Amino acid sequence: TSLLQDTYGIPVLHHRGKYDVEGRDYAYANAEPDIQRVLAEHPTIQVAIDLHRDGVGDDVHLVTDIGGKQTAKIMFLNGLCRNSNGDVNDFAQNPNLSDNLAFSLQLQLKAKAYFPELVRHIYLRAYRYNLHFKPRSLLVEVGAQNNTVAEAKNAMEPLADILYAVLSGK
């Protein structure tokens, strides 16, 4: 938040709701009313980012060195609104699917140009998540459960740089 606001002048509303405390199965459904409320109260919001950490095997450590700092690797994730057979999930459509995919691809390309070792692949999954609210909705996995807080925080500066570069067209 402070990097985007203080360094780049991008206003940020950082919602800190916790929706997976009692389990992850309904986290997105639990979050949806609050997301809708926040977006209704702040109609000028142009980008919605859901920030997570990934869950990986204990033998995997998603870290790289950027500028002499141990930095958690990041991954952009997109929901494709399809089931495991490739059939469209009629109950969970995303009218912003193409725009979301384009946004994550722009970020991935910019990241590869600026910090190629920072980004993992773009992950595509059958679900919608809560990416249907804005044309520039994004789910970002920052490291995983076995990264340190410092490694995750170190990823925020390059992520902010990438976001600014894409949003400003630079």
ABEGO torsion letter per residue (X at the ends): XAAAAAAAGBBBBBBABBAAAAEAAAAAAAAAAAAAAAAAABAABABBBBBBBBBBBAABBBBBBBGGBBBBBBBBBBBAGBBAAGBBBAABBBAAAAAAAAAAAAAAAAAAAABAAABBBBBBBABAEAAAABABBBBBBBEBAABBAAAAAAAAAAAAAAAAAAAAGX
